[in-house]
Amino acid sequence: MLIHLLLPVFVALILYHPLVQHTLAGLGERWVERYTDYSVHIGNVRLYFPLRLHFEDISLTLKDDDDTTVEMSMLDFSVNPRPLFEKRVEAPYLIVRGIEVHTGDMSADMEIDGYVDDFRLYDLSYGFLHQGVDIREVSFSGGNVSVIDSNMVSKP
C-alpha cells in the first residue's frame, strides 16, 4: 500500500530534476530528427510545478534545406492538469520571444523571412476528440516579416 503512495511522489520528484529534464529534451530532439524532416535543438528546458514548461534557445531546421529555419529565444507555456484526464489540453498562455523565420526556397513560389519580438496566445484549448484548437486572444509586438511570392515578381 505504501508503494502506491510513494511511487507517484518519486516519479514527480525525478521529473522536476534539471538533469532529467535536459536528458528528456535530448531524447525529444532525437525523436523529432528520426521521425520528421526536421532537426531540432533545445538549449535549455525547465519543467515547473505543476505543468509549466520553459524552453530557451530553440532552433528547428529542415534537414534537406539549411536555409529553412525557425529560431526562438524563449518559449513558455503552462498546461492545466485536470483537463488532461478528459483528453483535452488547456493552456492559459503560450509566450514566444525572439522568433526568427527564414524559409529560403521552401517552395518554388514563396519565400518568408522575418522576426517577431514577442508573440502571445491566451486561453488555448485543444480537444483530442474534435481535433480543433480554440484560442481566445493572439497578440504580438515588434518585428518585421517579408513574404515574397515569385509569381508576383516580374521576371526578366
C-alpha positions as CSV (number, residue, x, y, z in Angstrom):
1,M,0.0,0.0,0.0
2,L,2.8,2.4,0.8
3,I,4.5,1.8,-2.6
4,H,1.3,3.1,-4.3
5,L,1.6,6.4,-2.4
6,L,5.4,6.8,-2.7
7,L,5.8,5.9,-6.4
8,P,3.9,8.9,-7.8
9,V,5.8,11.2,-5.5
10,F,9.1,9.7,-6.5
11,V,8.3,10.0,-10.2
12,A,7.2,13.6,-9.8
13,L,10.5,14.4,-8.0
14,I,12.5,12.8,-10.7
15,L,10.7,14.7,-13.5
16,Y,11.4,18.1,-11.8
17,H,15.1,17.5,-11.6
18,P,17.0,19.6,-14.2
19,L,19.3,16.8,-15.3
20,V,16.4,14.5,-16.0
21,Q,14.6,17.4,-17.9
22,H,17.8,18.0,-20.0
23,T,18.0,14.3,-20.8
24,L,14.4,14.1,-21.8
25,A,14.8,17.2,-24.1
26,G,17.7,15.4,-25.8
27,L,15.6,12.3,-26.3
28,G,12.9,14.6,-27.8
29,E,15.4,16.2,-30.1
30,R,16.5,12.7,-31.4
31,W,12.8,11.6,-31.8
32,V,11.9,14.6,-33.9
33,E,15.0,14.1,-36.1
34,R,14.2,10.4,-36.5
35,Y,10.5,10.7,-37.4
36,T,10.3,14.0,-39.2
37,D,12.2,16.0,-41.9
38,Y,13.5,18.4,-39.2
39,S,16.4,18.7,-36.9
40,V,15.8,20.4,-33.6
41,H,18.0,21.9,-30.9
42,I,16.8,22.9,-27.4
43,G,19.3,25.0,-25.5
44,N,17.6,24.8,-22.1
45,V,14.4,23.3,-20.8
46,R,12.7,23.5,-17.4
47,L,9.5,22.0,-16.0
48,Y,8.0,23.9,-13.2
49,F,5.2,22.7,-10.9
50,P,2.6,21.7,-11.8
51,L,2.9,21.7,-15.6
52,R,4.7,24.9,-16.8
53,L,7.3,24.3,-19.5
54,H,10.0,26.9,-20.3
55,F,12.4,26.5,-23.2
56,E,15.3,28.7,-24.3
57,D,17.3,28.8,-27.5
58,I,15.2,26.6,-29.7
59,S,16.1,26.0,-33.4
60,L,14.2,24.0,-36.0
61,T,15.8,23.3,-39.3
62,L,14.6,21.5,-42.4
63,K,17.1,18.6,-42.9
64,D,17.3,18.9,-46.7
65,D,17.4,22.7,-46.8
66,D,19.6,24.6,-44.3
67,D,18.0,27.8,-45.4
68,T,14.7,26.9,-43.8
69,T,14.9,27.6,-40.1
70,V,12.7,28.7,-37.2
71,E,14.5,30.0,-34.1
72,M,13.1,31.1,-30.8
73,S,15.0,32.7,-27.9
74,M,12.3,31.7,-25.4
75,L,9.0,29.6,-25.4
76,D,7.0,29.4,-22.2
77,F,3.6,27.8,-21.6
78,S,1.5,26.3,-18.8
79,V,-0.9,23.4,-19.1
80,N,-3.9,22.9,-16.7
81,P,-3.6,19.3,-15.4
82,R,-7.3,18.5,-14.8
83,P,-8.5,18.7,-18.5
84,L,-5.8,16.1,-19.5
85,F,-7.9,13.4,-17.8
86,E,-10.7,14.4,-20.2
87,K,-8.5,14.2,-23.3
88,R,-8.2,17.9,-23.6
89,V,-5.2,20.3,-23.4
90,E,-5.9,23.7,-21.9
91,A,-3.2,26.3,-21.6
92,P,-3.8,29.7,-20.1
93,Y,-1.0,31.2,-22.1
94,L,1.8,30.5,-24.6
95,I,4.5,33.1,-24.9
96,V,7.3,33.1,-27.5
97,R,10.1,35.7,-27.6
98,G,12.6,36.4,-30.4
99,I,11.1,34.3,-33.2
100,E,13.1,34.3,-36.4
101,V,11.8,32.6,-39.5
102,H,13.7,32.0,-42.7
103,T,12.2,29.7,-45.4
104,G,14.8,30.1,-48.1
105,D,13.4,28.2,-51.1
106,M,10.7,26.4,-49.2
107,S,8.6,26.2,-52.3
108,A,9.1,27.2,-55.9
109,D,6.7,30.1,-55.4
110,M,7.2,31.7,-52.0
111,E,9.9,32.8,-49.5
112,I,9.3,34.0,-45.9
113,D,11.9,36.0,-43.9
114,G,11.4,37.8,-40.7
115,Y,11.3,38.1,-36.9
116,V,8.8,38.9,-34.2
117,D,9.9,40.2,-30.8
118,D,7.0,39.0,-28.7
119,F,4.2,36.6,-29.6
120,R,1.5,35.5,-27.2
121,L,-1.6,33.2,-27.3
122,Y,-4.1,33.2,-24.4
123,D,-6.6,30.6,-23.4
124,L,-5.7,27.8,-25.8
125,S,-7.8,24.7,-25.8
126,Y,-7.2,21.5,-27.8
127,G,-9.5,18.5,-27.7
128,F,-8.2,15.2,-29.0
129,L,-11.7,14.1,-29.9
130,H,-12.7,17.1,-32.1
131,Q,-9.2,17.8,-33.3
132,G,-9.5,21.6,-33.2
133,V,-7.7,24.4,-31.5
134,D,-9.5,27.3,-29.8
135,I,-7.6,30.5,-29.0
136,R,-9.2,33.4,-27.2
137,E,-6.6,36.0,-27.8
138,V,-3.5,36.5,-30.0
139,S,-1.0,39.4,-29.6
140,F,2.4,40.2,-31.0
141,S,4.7,43.2,-30.9
142,G,7.8,44.3,-32.7
143,G,9.3,42.7,-35.7
144,N,9.2,42.6,-39.5
145,V,8.0,39.8,-41.8
146,S,8.6,39.7,-45.6
147,V,6.7,37.3,-47.8
148,I,7.9,37.1,-51.4
149,D,5.7,35.4,-53.9
150,S,7.7,34.7,-57.1
151,N,4.5,34.7,-59.1
152,M,4.0,38.4,-58.3
153,V,7.6,39.4,-59.1
154,S,8.4,40.3,-62.7
155,K,10.9,38.0,-64.3
156,P,13.4,39.3,-66.9
